[in-house]
Amino acid sequence: MRLQPPPVPASSDAAAAPVLPRRWTLHGLNNGTIFRATCYGVQRLPRSVSYAIGHAGTYIAWRTMAETRRAVAGNLAAVFPDESPACLERRALDTLRSYAADVIDFLRALARPPAEAADLFDLNPAFLEMFQRLHAGGRGMLLVTGHYGNWEIGSLLVRRLLQLPLTIVAMAEADPRVNEIRHMLRAQVGASTLEVRQSLDTALQIRRRLAANQIVAMLVDRHYGRDRVPVTMFGRRAWFLRTPLLLAHATGAPLVPCFVERIGPGRFRPSPAPEVYVRRDLPREEALAAAAQQIADAIAERVRRRPELWYHFYRYWDAQRDSYDGLG
């Protein structure tokens, strides 16, 4: 359930990006064998059985994948600085179980008729009004989020319920089998996948979609080489992607932070934050940094409310060091 989104920026000062760190995409929770088996089983088993398998499987993973367990706990230490390592590791189990439930519910939702999409979501009328208003603006939307909640099921919300065109900007998975399945699932929803080719053409294609008043979805909370802008989260420095900010600055398209949170078996609540515009009355770098911080603040607010929905399975803070070596 991982969409890696870092295209090369559409600016003259963009440098060639190095190879994406494999630890972001290749780990015990994201390999072809497990992913294919999960897809097969969830589509054939009752929900309760899938949940039971996921509950047991994530406990086994929590016990045996010590590095992943400690990585999640270490990430959450920024949110809960006064908690002991043991408490944080127990929270890591909640995170693994939430992730499993999100995957199960997304795969089950794909099999439902499009006419039943409304049954999946608890929608606030203000949410619909916001999307209708921004779409009427005619500049497209950059739907941005972090590795939080069920961002994959958000594609069902946009395509089947709102019935708006959607492009998901994604980095190819390290495991080609996982990559193939993800492409297939997005096509089943009716969403286009724009796979990053590490060239200027990626940014140009995104601009064309925005010019056609389409929605482009990207994860922004992991940087990619020089494609980065600094932010502060939980009192710590982090790096977010610069590309979507540059595109918003160039096109005037709004950046819409949006989070889809599980509220029960097969039920979700989308929670958008106010749209963010990259100001043109400020120096560009200052405007990019200000917009990035607004998005980071929106993500941090949701993580504080539902920390179990924050899905980084590697040492996130360790990856925020000052280097352009492609490792973080």
N, C-alpha and C positions, 0 to 999 in steps of 0.2 A: 504494500500500500504506500509505496514511496515514490514521489514524483520529484525528481531532481531538476531544478529549473535554471541553471546559470548560463545563458547565452552570452556571447561576446558583446560588449556595449557598442552602440552605434555612435561612436565618437572618435575623433581623430587621436585622442590620447589613450585609447584602449590598447593594451598589450596582449599578445597571444597568451591564452590561458594554458596552464599546464594540465596534465592528466588529473582527472578527478580522483581524490583519495579513495582507494578501494574500501577503506573501513566505513565510509558513509553508506555504501550500498551492499556490501558483501559481508554477511555475518550469519550466525546460526538461525536467525529468524527470517532470513530473506534469501533462501536458496531454492533452486528449481524443484528439487524433490519434495520439499515441505510445501512449497506454494502450490504445486500441481495436485498433491494429495489433498490439501485443504480445499481447493476448488472442487475437486471430485466429490469429496465427502460431504461438504456443506450443501451441495446441490441435491443430494440424495437422502440425507438423514433428517429426521425431525429437528426442529430448532433446539429442543431440550437436550437431545443427544449431542448435537454439535457443541452446545455450551458446556456440557459435562466433559467432553473430550478436551475442549479448550482449557477448561478449568484445571484438569489434571495435567495436561501437557505443559501449561505455563508454570505449574508448580515444579515439575521435573526440570524445566529449563532454568527456573530460578535457582534451584538447588545445584544444578550441574554446570551452568554457565556463569562461573564466579566473576569473570571479568565484566560480562554484561551487567550482572547484578550490581557490582560495585560502581560501574560507570553510571548507571541510572541513579544510584544513591548519591554519587558525587555531584551529579547535575542538580539534584534536588536540594543539596546542601546550601545552594545559593538562596533557595526559597525558604528553607527552614534551618537557619544557621545555628539554632540552639539545640537541635535534635542530635541524638547520638547516632553513630554509624549503624547500630543495630536497628534503630527506628527507621532510619532512611532506607535501609535494605528491605525492611518490611513494606515500605511504600513502593519499592521497586517491584515487588510482587503484584501490587495493585495495578501498577502501570502495565506490566506484561499481560495481566488478565483483561484490562480495558482494551489493550491493543487487539487481543484475540477476539473479544466480543465485537469490536468495530469491524474487523475483517469478516467475521461470520455474518454480521448483519448486512454489510455491503454486498457480499456474494449472494445472500438470500434475496435482497432487494432487486438485484438484477433480473431474477426470474419472475418477478411480479409483473403483471400487465401494466403498461404505461399509464392507463387510466386510474390505477390505484396509487400513483405516486403521492397524491395528497395525504394518504393514510400514513406515510412515513414521517411526516414533518408536523411539528407544532409551530405554526406560522403566526407571527405577530403582523397585524395589518400594516404597521409602519415599515416592516421589512419589504413587503410587496410594493408599497408606495415609493420607497427609496429606489428600488431597482427600476421601476417604471419611470421615475423622474430622471434618473441618470441615463437610462437607455434613450429617453426622449431627447437628451442633450446631443446625441448624434456623434459623439467622439469615441464611442466604445468605452470599455471599462477594463482596468487591470485589477482583477480579483486576486488579492494577495493574502497569504496566510503563512503560518509557521507549521512546524511539525507538531500540530496540536489538534486533537479531535479527529473526526472522520472526514478529512478533506476529500476523500474519494467519493463518498456518497453525496457530496455537494454537487458533483456532476449530474446526478439524477435530479436534484433540485432545479438546476439551471436548464437542463435539456427537457425533462419530461413534465415538469410542473410550470416553470416560467416560459418554457418553449423558446429559449433564446439560443443563438449560435454560440458555441463554446469551443475554444482551442486550449488544450493543456500543453504547456511548455514543459518538456521532460528531458532529463538526461538519460541516456541509455543505461540500463542496469548492467552491473558487472557480470551477472549471470544471464546469458542470452536466453535461457528458457524462461526466466522470470520476465525478461523484457518482452518476449513474444506474447506471453499471457497478458501482460498489462496492456499492450496494444490491442489485443483482442477484446478485453473487457471494456476499454474506452470506446472502441468501435461499436460494441453492443449498446452502449448508452447513447451513441450518436454524437460523441465528442471527437473532435479532431485532435491528433497528437502531433505536435511540432517538436521533433527530436533534435536536440541541439547538435549542430554540425561544426561547432567551433569556427564559425566564419561570420563575416558581416551579413551574409544572407539571412541568418536567423533573425537578427534585429529588423531587417527590412521586411521579412514576412510578418513579424508581429505588427509592425507599423501598418502594413496593408490591411490586416485584420481589424485593427483599431479604426482605420479610415473607413472601413465597411460597417462600422458600428457594432462590432462583435465583442464578445467577452473573452479575454485572455486570462487564464488562471496560472499562477506561479507561486511556488514556495520561495520565501525570501530570507529565511533565517539561517542559511548556511552560505558562506561566501565561497568564491571560486577563484583562487589566485588573486590577480589584481582587480577583479570585478567585485569590489567591496566598498562599503562605507561604514564608519564606526558608529556604534550606538552604545547605550548603557542599559543593561537589564539587571535587576536585582542588585544594583550597586556594582556590577562588574562590566568590564568592557567586552563587547562582542562585535562581530562584523556581519552586516547584512549585504545582500546583493545590491549592486549599484545599477544594473541594467534596467530593471523596471522603473526606477526613479528617473533615469535618463530619458526613457521613452515617454514617461508622463510629462517631463519637462518639455520635450520636443513636440508632443502632440496636444497637450492640454487635457489628455484623458485623466479621469479621476482614478486614484488608487483606492480600492475598497477593501479594507481589512475585514475578513469574514471568518467566522468560526462555527463549526457544526458539532454540537455536543450531544452525546447519547443521553437520553433521559429515561430510557426503559428498553425492554426487548423490542428491537426493530423500530424504535421511535427516536427522533432527533429534533433538536431545536437549533435553527440557524440564528447566530447572534452577530450581526454586522456592527462594526464600529463606524463612527462618522467618516465619510469619505475624506481623503487626503489629496490636496493639490500641491504640486511642486511650484512654489511661488516664482514668478519671473521678475519681481521687483527687487530681488536680492541677488548678490553674486551667486553664480550657479552652485558652487560647492557648498556654500552656506545653505542654500535652499534644499539641496539634496540631503544634507545632514539633518536638517529640521524635519523634513518629511519622513526620513528613515526613523528618526526618534519617535515620531508620532505612531508609526506602525509598531515599533518595538514596545512602546508603552501599552498599546492595545493588546499585544500578545501577552505581555507580562501580567496584565490585569486578569486575563482569562486563566493563565496558569495558576495564579494565586487562588482562584476560585475552585479550579478543578485540576490539581497538580497531577492526578493519575492519568490525565489525557495528554501529557507532554511526552512525545515519543522521540527521544534521542537515545539510541542504544549504544552509543560510544561516548567517550569523555568529551562532552561538548565544550567545556570551558578550557580544556587543554588545547583545543583546536583554535583558540582565538589569539594565538601569539603573533607577534610581528614578524612575519616572513612571507615570502612569495614562492615558497618551494613546493606549493601544491599540497602540503600536508595540513593545512589549516590556517 
